[in-house]
Amino acid sequence: MMTRLLFTFLALALLPCSAFSQDMTEDKPVNVPFSEMECASAYEARKKELTERREQLEQREEMLEELEKELDEKIARWETLREELDKKLALFEEKSSEDFENLVEVYSTMRSSKAAAILNGMGSENVARILKAMDSEKVADIVPRLDGEKAVAVSRLLGRLK
């Protein structure tokens, strides 16, 4: 864009105007035709317009650079926050996994009738997750002790869980 402005400026500067080609060494008054004066006036007006446009473009460029800097700072902040959140989530998942494993161990060591009584009060999906993590012999002992509808629902869920 700046190159185009420069070429335009040079083209206007090199316009052939006969008043400028006269011998300037003589002390005669310069006789400039009206069309030559219009040419010089148009040249000055165009020069002023181009200068104003260049200043506007420079201001815009500065503004865009500032906005880009702000955006980069915000992106860096979001990346830092995302990394912190990922770390906290990993810790939470690890803790949840440990808690779940402890819960499975507790139900595994209980008598089957007591475990079934407690599991009957839970949602079928949670019961299926717990039973899926247990030893199959213990599961085979607990499922028949669950309520009929709960045993059917849990059995279906166990078949879907991987």
C-alpha positions, 0 to 999 in steps of 0.5 A: 500500500505504501509503495503504491502511494509512493509511485502515485506521488512520484507520477504526480511530481513528474507531470509535464508542466511547461512553466517549470521547464522555462529558463529560470536564470532570467529575471523575467516574470514567470508567465504561468498559464492557468492550466499549469496553475491548476496542475500545480494546485491539483498536485498540491491537493493530491500530495496533501490527500496522500499525506493524510491517508498515509498518516491514517494508515500508520495510525491504523497499523499502530492500533492493529499492532496494539490489538494483536499484542493484547490478543496474544496476551489474552491467549497466553493467559487462557493457555495458562489457565487451561494448563492449570485446569488440566492439572487440577482435573487430573488430580481430581480424576486420580482422587476419584479413581482412588476413592472408587477403588476403595469403595469397590474394595469395601463392597468386595469384602462385605458379605454379599447380603449386606452389599446387595442391601446397600446396592439396592438403594443406589442407581442402577448405573452406579451399581453396574460400575461398582460390580464391573470393577469387582471379582466375577465370583463376588458379582455372581453372589451379589446380583441374585440378592438384588431386587428383581427389577434392579438385578435385570437393569444392572445385568443389562448395564453390565453387558454394555459396559466395557 
